[in-house]
Amino acid sequence: MKDYKNILTETEGATGIITINRPKQLNALNKETIAELHEAFDRFNKDEKIRTIIVTGSGEKAFVAGADIKEFMNFDTAQGRELAAKGQELLFDFVENLDTPVIAAINGFALGGGLELALASHIRIASDNAKMGLPEVSLGVIPGYGGTQRLAQIIGKGRAMDMILTATMIDAETALNYGLVSEVVPQAKLMEAVIDKARQLQKNSPKAQSFAIKAVNAAYTKTGFETEKDLFGQAFSTEDFKEGTTAFVERRKPGFSGK
């Protein structure tokens, strides 16, 4: 297996396992990590011996607790849109459209870009301590990696609006009730359950599975994703975005002006 700076890769039979390994940052996504994830997913997808891919986070606290705010807090509108467009191209759209089924093993906090990565995966299984949410509006921005689109597709517009506009987290049982995850297990049993699911998938035709993934994805228009990128970029020019990200870095509550 290739050595990466921010992720770990291994195989378990016909399953490729990708672990985001930035525990001090609660496995937050930065540009370098997104690039490494793209390479690892691409490599496993092209390996004919690999029939399923699992993505998870290191440690017991977080799957991925969002994006690295400091990396983009001073971006302008154009840079913000490019951030969303590049991230979707390299990782989130890429994962969603892989031929190989991807299972997200949600082992703790899945927030912002972390939940968006789980949403892009084909199957989601959570540990009982998992917490999920899209808190971007609390920073003066919106989800930019497909969250506004995929969350509504998976749990319905009403519940997605509630989660996104309130920026609140839901627990694993609520996520199961919403249909956001298909299974909840004790944290100590999470990888065992996910490996079992991978083996179940491996009993079926990989070609048929790749066709099924394409067929299901074809039901959803991409124009919404373009709108999300545009509005994500526009948010970077607002006073609220500057206040929200600055408050986050300074560990204080933001005082939004609505401008």
Order of alpha helices (4+ residues) and beta strands (2+ residues): beta-beta-alpha-beta-beta-alpha-alpha-beta-beta-alpha-beta-beta-alpha-alpha-beta-alpha-beta-alpha-alpha-alpha-alpha
